[in-house]
């Protein structure tokens, strides 16, 4: 635990300009990002008596080991830089956003020659028009099914579309009139694009023109005694009205607004947003926030606006209604206006329909927070208790905020790999996962099956490689002593060649190995050989879930109901999952290549070309040198090498069923033929 006075900036060194500041821990990792209208008073507030600070702020300043700042020109620039750094560094002590679900949206791919209507989730793509988000995907599909009567835009996948083009017949929707069938040329690309644009206009709330046009057409058809056409138009009008009824009218026609409400307690806050377009509620979304920093409602609103609109200018409406205005509000208004390209009205609704709708959004936020607490059972408290139980059971000096776990995976001594997973504050940090290939196999050494199955030797090798890299990177960057005139790395040490953060720069407080006493002893030996004595070590054996410590004959047995044991099991199981996934991918690749990966001078591109040309390794093995030379990129010398290698190498005795992962007594040739011909049993 650091003393804030040891890294407090000198008096007068902090500027009074707007800027963004970063706190780093002892390993140089950014743990908190903040912005300030004036840096000097804001940063000075962190270095007062710790007893006067909020508990979470006190934890942050005692975890940190240094502070730095960047001066910007305006508060708007500070807001933008703070958002980008929070996204890039994911600081531990900043507000954490956990979206309570992945919300589906209705997307129209206007960037394609033949636009497609479909349900999409995730990040927005350029050239795609989005509507929503919606609470349920089935609600989108019901709406689209009604609208396809009037706007028969294609909804099929690219594979189905290309297949229809090849055979010259449309799919079922084309036969029943719910697709214009551009795949077979019933409409031109321009006509289909106009249909897609009309569909977008209707979804955007511009419904009056379409209804009036259909009603006029119905009356004209009836006047000309074309009753069947008039009946079809009547049904189209009813379908549009039913689609419109699915989105309730809540505000005046033409109103575009987002309404944001919060429900909070001391530890968490629930955010709910209603998207109103054309006076109708077009979508709803929400997330839960861990209040790991001391923030009020106005600051939470500012963070929520950053989360909602950061980098998505097209989603900013004319009005944004909030329960409290950020302080100061002018930079936020200017930032939103810059994203939208026009003025944005950011305010608190005071009366009328908008205030009533805000009350509805507020009730949804309160319900979401109550539901979250019921499901998660105070997740932050549970994680803290689990880490404390582990520290008590293993007699650690402090709780292990960073835990790394290693596991070994192989198949009868072949394709031996290892995994490293990282948990920080009790949560998986997947960006720091690493996987290893055992050096013997990587260098093509011929090792025996018994040696390949030696998990102890593999564990020693992997631990040695991981911490040897850590020591090398620490030596290259020093002990995080950065001269004042140098600009420190943005988030820890970086590779001078790539400019990206080094991969093994941070040591864990606790190292967990999957296994019992032998694996723990191997890991301890690797750490001792490297002179590392400040990392706690334990092993978790699968059979009885016993925790083994180095140098002890008896394991530590945690209660079955212990949150600490549950966390260790999660860490171990995640390491096992990550290792076996990597091992299976290598195994499948090896069987698919049918031994071609062992041919010297034959890379991935030419292996793929050979298999594509001959269809299977069996046919390739039967080919002559002259036939192999016909493959583009294959010379005579390479062809002779391939023939010699395949003739001297027997077919593998077994293969993998990629659907189930089980080992089958079969040959790689049959497996490859099965990939080329799915009908092969």
N, C-alpha and C positions, 0 to 999 in steps of 0.2 A: 504494500500500500504506500503510495507516494505522498509526500508532503507538498501541497500546492505552492508553498513558499519557495521550494527549490527551483521551480521553473517560472515563477512570476516575472513578467517583463519588467524592465527597469522603469522607474517613474519618468513620464514624458516620452517614452519610446513608442507608445501606442498612439496612432493618429486619431484625429477627431472626425475623419471623413467616413462616408458610408463604406461598408465592406462586408466581407464574409470571413469567418474565422473557423479554424479547425483545431480540435484537441486530438493529440496522439497518445497512444500508450507507450510502454517501454520498448516495444518492438517496432514502433513507428507507424502502427496502423491507425487510421483515422477512426475515432470512436464517437465523435460528435461534430456536427456542422451547424453553424448558426449564422444569422445575418444581423446587422445592426445599422440603424440610421447614423449613429456615431459610435465608432469602435471603442474609444477610450472608456466611457462610462459603462458600456455593456460588459467589456472584459474585466474591468475593475470589480464589478459586482460578483464575479466568480471567486475572487481572492480575499473575501472577507472571512470572518470567523466561521469555521465549518458548522458550528452549532446553530448559526443563523440561517444556514442554507436549507433548502428543501432536501429531504432524505435522498431522492434520486439524483439531485444536482450534486450533493455531497459525495455520493458514490462515484459519479462521473469525474469530478475534479481530483479525487484521490486515486482513481484508476489511471488517469492521464499522467504523462510524463513531460509533455511539452505542449505549447500552443503557438499557432502562427496565424497570420491573417493576410488577406488580399484586399487592397483598396480598389474600389470601383467608382465610376463617375456619379451614378444616381442610385436611388433606392430600387428602381425597376431592374437595373442591372444586378443589384445584390439579390433580388428575389429570383431572377433567372439563374444566377450562378449557384445559389443555395440549392435550388431544385435539381440542377444537373449534377451537383456533387453528391447529394443524398442518393440519387438514383445510381450513380457510379460506384460509390464507396459502401453503401448500405451500412452506415455507422450504427454501432451497437446501441447508443443512448439516444438516438433520434426516435421520433414517433414512428412506430411500425404499423404498416397497413397490411391487413389480412382480408382480402376480398372474400366475402362469405360464400360466393359461388362464381362460376364462370358463366356470364350472362350471354345468351344467344342473341344475335341480331339478324335482321333481314338484310341481305346484301345483294346488290345488282352489279355485276361485273361489267361496267361500261368500258373498261380498258380492253375488252376482248372484241374480236370481229363480230361474233354473235353473242351478245350479252346473256348472262345466265342469272336466274333468280335462285338463291339458295340461303340456307341457314349457316351463319358463320359465327365463330367464337375467336377470341384472342385479339391480337393487335390489328389495327386498321392497315389496309394496303392502299397504295396510291392508285387512283383511277377507279376505285370501287365506291359505290354509293351505299351508305348504311342507313338503316332505320331501326330505331329501338334504343337501348336494349329492351328485351321482353323478359317476363318472368319465367316463361316456359316455351320450349321449342314447339310444342304441339299447337300453341296459340298462333305462332307464325305460320305453320303449315295450314291450319284451318283458314286463315285469312288469305293466304296465297291461293289455296284451292278455289275460293270464291272468286278471286280476282282474275284467275286464268280464263274464265268464261269470256271476259271482256278484253283482257290484255293477254293473249296467248303467247307469252314469252317462254323461251325454252328453260326448263328446270333440270334437264338430264346432265349427267356427268360428262366429262370430255371423252371418256372411253366409250360410253353409249353413243355419244354424238358421232364419233369417228366410225364406229361400227355401222351406224345407220347410213352414213355417207358411202361406205364401201359396198353395202348390199343394196342400196337404193330404195330402202323401205323405212318409213318412220317408225317410231316406237308407239306404244299404245296411246299415249297422250295425243299424238298427232292424228290418230284415227278417230278419237272421240272429240276432237275440236278444242282441246285444252293446250295445244301447242301449234304454232304457225308452221312448224316443220321446216325450218330453214336448212336442215340437214339434207333434204332432198330437193331443195330449190323452189318450194312453194312460194316463198317470199324472198326478196333480195336482201342482202345485208343491210342496205339503207332502210328498207321497210321494217325490218326486224329491230333495228336501232331505234326507229321512231316509236315502235310499240314499247320498247323498254323505257324510253324517256317519258311516254305517257303514263306508264306504270309508276315511275318515280314521282311524277307530278301528283298523281292521285295519293300516293303514300305520304307525300309531303303536306297534304291537307288541301290541295287545290282540286276539290271534288265537284264544285258547282258546274264548271264548264262541261265536264264529262257527262254529268247527269242530264243537263239541259240538252246536250247534243243527242243523247240516246232517246230522250223523251220526244224531241222534234222528229227524229227518225221514225219512232214508233207511230206517231200521229200521221206522218206522211205515208208510211206503209199501209196503215189502216184506211186512209183516204183513197189509196190506189187499189184497195181490195187485196193487198198482199198480206193476208192474215197470218200465215206461217212466219213471215219475217217479223211482223209486228209482235207475235207471241215470243219469238226469240229475244227481241229487244226488251220486251217487258220482263222476261226472266233475267236478262242481264242487269236491268235496273234494280230488280229485287236483290240480286247477288251483291251489287255495289252497296246498297243500303244496309244489307246484313253485315257486310264487312265494316261499314262505318259505325254500326251500332256496337261493334266489339271494342271500340275505343270511346269511352264516355266523354261527352262534352262537359268540360268543367270551367272553362274560361271563355271570354269573348272570342269570336271567330277571328283567326289571324294572329292570336297571341302565341309567341314563341318564348318560352321561359324554362329555366331549370330551377327547381325548388329544393333547397338543401336544408336538412334538419339534423340535430344532434341529440343524443341521449347519453349521459356520461355519469361516471362515479369517480372515485379517487384513482382507480387503476386503469379503467378502460372507457372507451367511448364508441358508440355505434353511430354510423353515418348513413343516412338514407337520402336518395335523390330521386325526384320525379321529373321526367322529361316531358314537357308539354310542347307540342307542336301543332299549330293550327287550332289552338284551343282545346286539344284533346291530349289525354295522357297517353303518350306513345311508348313509354317504357319506364322501368323502375330498376334501380340498382342500389347496392349498399355494401358496406364493409365494416369491420370491427378494428379499432385502433388500440394498441397497447400504449398507455400514457407513460412511457419510460422517461420522459422529461417533464418538467414542471410547466404546464401550459394551461391557459384559460380557454374559455369558449371561443373568443375571437381568434386566438392563435390556432386552435383546432380548425376553425373555418378556413383560415389561410392555407393550412397544410392540406385540407380536403380539396380546395380549389386547385392547388398545385397538382395533386394526384389526379384530379378529374380532367383538367385541361392541358396538362403539360405535353407539348408536342402535338396536339390535335386541334389545330386552329378551326377546322370546319365544324367542330362540335360546339363551339361557343355560341349561345343564342343571344338575342337582343337583350333579354333580362335575366339576371341571376338573383334569386331571392334567398336570403340567408337569415338565420336567427340572430347573428351578431356581426358587426362590421369589423374587419381586421383593422389593427391600429399600427401605423397610419393606413388609411384606406386609399389615398390617392395613388400610390405606386401599384397597388393591386388592380385598380380600375384601369390604369394606363397599360399594365401588362396584358389584361384581358382584351382591351381595345386593340393592342398590337397584334394579338393572336387572331382576332376576328377580322381586322381590317376596317372596323367601324366602331362607333360608340357602343359601349355595353353599360346597361343600367344595373349597377350592383347596389342593392338596398334591402332594407327590412320592410316587409309588407305591414301596413298599419291598419287597413280596413278592407272590407268588401270580400269578394270571392277569393282573391289571392291569399288573404289572411286565413280564411276558412280552410283552403286547400293546404296551407302551411301547417295548420293544426293537424290535418290528416297525416301529413308526412311525419310530423313530430310523434304521433301515436305509433306509426310504423317503426320509427327509430327506437322508441321505448320497448316495443314488443321484440324487436330484433336483439336488443341488448339483453332482455330477460331470457330469450331463447338461447342466446349464446352462453350465458352464464349457466343455464341448466345443462347444456351439452358439454361445455368445457370444464365445468366445476372448478372455476378459478384456475385456469391453466397456468398463469404466471406463478401463482402460489404453489401449485403442485410441482412445477419444475424446480422452483427454489428449494422446496422440501426434499426433492429427489437428490439434488446436488449436495445438500447438506448431509443427507443420510450417507451418501457415498464418502464424503469427506470424513465423517465420524467413523464409519466402518473401517476405512483404510488408514485412519489416523493421519490425515493430511493437514498441513498448516492452514490451508484455505480451500474454499470450494473450487472444484475443477471447472472453470468456465469454458475451457477448450479441451475436448476429449477426442483423441484419435484412436481408431480401432483398425487392426490388420487381420486379414484372413487369407488363407492359401486355398486354391482350388486347382484340381487337375483331374484327368481321366486315366486311371491306371498308369500314372507316371508320365503321360503325354500332355503337352500344352499346359505346363505348370505356370500359373499366374498368381498374382497377389493383388489385394485391394487395400486401399486406405480411405476410410470415411472420416468425416470431421463433424462433430457436434459442438456448437457454441451456445452457451446458455440453455442447454437442454434441447436445442432444435438443430435439425440437420442443416448443414451449410454445403450444399451440393456443388457449388462453384469451386470448392477446395478439395473435392474428391480426387484421388489419384489411383492409377492402376499400374501394375508392374508386370513385366515378363521376366521370368527367371533367366538369369544370364546364360546358364548352360545351354538351354534350348534356343535362346536368342542367337547364340554364336554357332549353332549347328553342331554342338558337341553330342557325341553318341554316349548317353548315360544309361545305366541299367534301370530296369523298372523299380527295383528296390530303392535305388538312389533317387529316382525321380519322385518316389512316393515319400521321401524324407521331408515331412512337413517341418521338422525342427531345423534342418539345414536351410530350407527355403525361408523360414521365418527369420533366422539369423541374417541371411543375405538381405532380405527386404528392409529390416530395421537398420542394418548397417548402411544401406544405400540411402534411405530416407534421411538419417541424421548426419551422414557424411555430406550430403548436399546442403543441409542446414548449416553445418560448420563452415563449408566453403563460402556460402552466400553471406554468412555473418562476417567472415574474414574480409571478403571483397568490399563490403559496405561499412566495415568498422562497427563499433558499438553504438551506432545511431548518433554519433557525434558529428553534427553537420555545422561547418563554419557559418558564421552569420551572413557572410557575403554570398553563400551558395543557396540556391533554391532547392529545398529538400524534395525528395520524391513524393508525388501526390498521395500515394497510399502504401508506403513501405518501400523496400528496396526494389529496384528495377533492373532488368537485364540490359546491359549497355548495347547489345546487338539488336534486340527487338523493341526495347522501350517499354515492355510490359512488366508488371510486378513479378518478382521471382516466386517460384511455386512452393518452395519449402522454407520460407523465411521465418515462419512463426512456430515455436515449439509448443507442444501441448502441456497442460498441467497434469494430465493423466493419460497414460498410454495403455490401451487395452488390447490384448491378443486373444484370438479365438483358439482356445485350447486350455490344457491343464498345466501341470508342473513342468513338463519338458519344454513346452513352447515358451513359458515364462522364463525359464532358465536360459534358453537361447537368446531371448530378447535382452535379458539382463546382461549376458555376456557381450552382446553387440554394443550396448550402451557403455559398458565398462571399457571396452577396447577403444572407444572414441572419447573417453574421459567425460561423459555426460552423467552428472549425478544430481541434477535438479529437476528431473522428470519422474513422477511417480509411475509405477508399473503394476499391472495386475492382469490376470487371465480369467476368462469365464469358460468353464467346462460345460459342454452341452448336456451330459447325461443327467447330472444332479443339480445343475445350475450353481456350481460351487465357484467361489471367487478365490483364486490362488495368488499368493504374494511371493516374490522371490525370496529364497532362503528359508522358507517355512515348510515344515513337514505336514502341517494340517491346514485345510482351507478355511476361509472365512465364510460362514453360512449366514446369508441375509434372510430375514423372514420372507415367506412367499408373498405376503401382502405389502412388502416394502416398495415404496415408490423408487428408491434407489436401485433395487434389483430390476424393477421394470424398465428403468432407463438404460441400465447396462444391457439388458436383453435386446432392447430396441437397437442400440448401437451395434451389438454383435450381429443381430439378424440383418441389419442394413449392410454391414460389411460382407456378410455371406452372400446376400442378394447381388451386390455389386460385383463380387468376385466371380460368382458362377455365371452371371450374364456375360462378362468378358470372356470367360473360358469357353462358353458355348459358342460365342461368335467366332473365336479362333478355330474351334473344332469344326464348325460348319464350313468355314472358309477352307480349311485344310482338306476336308473330304470333297468339297466341290471342285477343288483344283486337281484332285485325283493324283497327287504326287508331282504335278508340274511345278510347284513352288520350290522343289529341290533341284530343278534343272538350272545349272549355272548360266547366267547371262539372260535368263528369261524373266522379264518383269511382268507386272500386273497387266499392262496394256496388251502385250503379245500373248499372254496366257488367255486373256479374254477373247482375243481374235481367233486363236486356235480352237477354243471350245465352241465359239459361235460358228466357225466354218465347218467343223466336223460334227458338231452336235453332241458328242460325248467323248470321254477319254477312251472308251473301248474302240470307237471308230478311229480315233487318232492313233492308238497303239497299232492298229492294223494298216495304217497308211504308210506309203513309201516316202523316201526322201524327196522325190520329185513332186509328189502330191502335197507334201507339207510346204515346199517352196512356192506353191501357188498362192499361199496365204499372204496378203500384203504385209510387208514389214519383216518377213521371215526369209533370211538368206540361207544358202546351202550349208554353211558351217553350223548355223543354229539348228537347222533341220536335222543334220546328222547328230548333233548333241541330244536333241529331243528323242530321236529314235533309239540312240544308245541308252539313254536314261530310262525310257519306258520299257525297253526290252529286258533290262537288267533288274528292274524294280517290280516285284509282284504287286498285284492289286491288293488294296487294304482288305483285311479280313472282316471288317465290320463297317457300318455306316450309321448315320444319325437320322432318325425320323424328326424332321424339323418341326412338325406339328406338335409332337409330344415330348421331344427331347430325349427319347429312349434310344438305346443302342440296339441296332439290329444286325444279325448275322447276314451280311450282304456285301456287295462290292461297291466301290465308289462309282463304277461305271453305271450300275443300275440306278444309283441315286441320281447321278447326273442325267441319265435318260428320263428319270421321273420329273426332273426340273424342266427338261425340254418338252416333255409330253405329259401334261397333267393327268391324262387318262391311264397312264401306266400304273398298275396296282402296286 
